[in-house]
Amino acid sequence: MSLVHRTSRGCTLTEVGARIAGEAARLLAEVDAGTARIRDLVRGRGGRLRLAYTRSARGGRVDALVARFRAAHPDVEVIPETAWTAPNVAGLLAGRLDAAFVRPPVDEPALVCRTVDTEELLLAVPAGHVLAAGRRRISRAEVVDLPAVMWPRENGPGMFDRTIAQIWPHGGFNLVRQEPDDEQLLRAVAQGDVVAAVPAGRARALRLREVRLRRFTAPAPTVDVTQCWPRDSTNPALRRFLALLD
């Protein structure tokens, strides 16, 4: 196979030779780029962060932390995704994620978790409901046995149990319907026959005209948001992200 065409005037590349030269140039450029990336990693720059959000905690301090990290480290490739707490924890344990925002408690010795935010739980009621009329706060006793909608417990067992324990501490949680996420919970409430406990940030961001949000009497029920990561991680980008938590 001829790579060079020779004439009395000199040499030129054949079509095959030109393609090989092009591939060689591309490979050399990739080697140079790879070498630069390795050098940046050694110096604490660049890299990537595979980060998961929990569906119920977008906005507020969570998004602010990620925005600060992106601004401070534009050379780091952030690969985000969103899921419930249970699949986020599974992704961390499988090594598919570097860090994840989740709802505690998370009982996994292989993970380190740190609280980054706490928000109040509100009760979402239909606009025509008796608890919506001229009320600012409602008591736990008033929600006992009311038909309620909730997402499946397996999505986030810790948050599910903490919600029930704070709002229905003496029983009376009357689950009549399940929906996959907070948006669908509120849409179910808007239909007029169920109530739902929803984190304040998400409830206010997804506010529907047919839904009223009511606070509980003291002590206010709350849920935390935590940042979790593998205890044995050596990812430099993760270390820089965690520095923001301090």
Secondary structure, DSSP 8 states (H G I E B T S, - for coil): ---EEEETTEEEE-HHHHHHHHHHHHHHHHHHHHHHHHHHHHTT---EEEEEEEGGG-SHHHHHHHHHHHHH-TTSEEEEEEE-HHHHHHHHHTTS-SEEEE-S----TTEEEEEEEEEEEEEEEETTSGGGSS-SEE-GGGGTT-EEEE--GGG-HHHHHHHHHHHSTTS--EEEEE-SSHHHHHHHHHTTS-BEEEEHHHHHHT--TTEEEEEESSS--EEEEEEEEETT---HHHHHHHHHH-
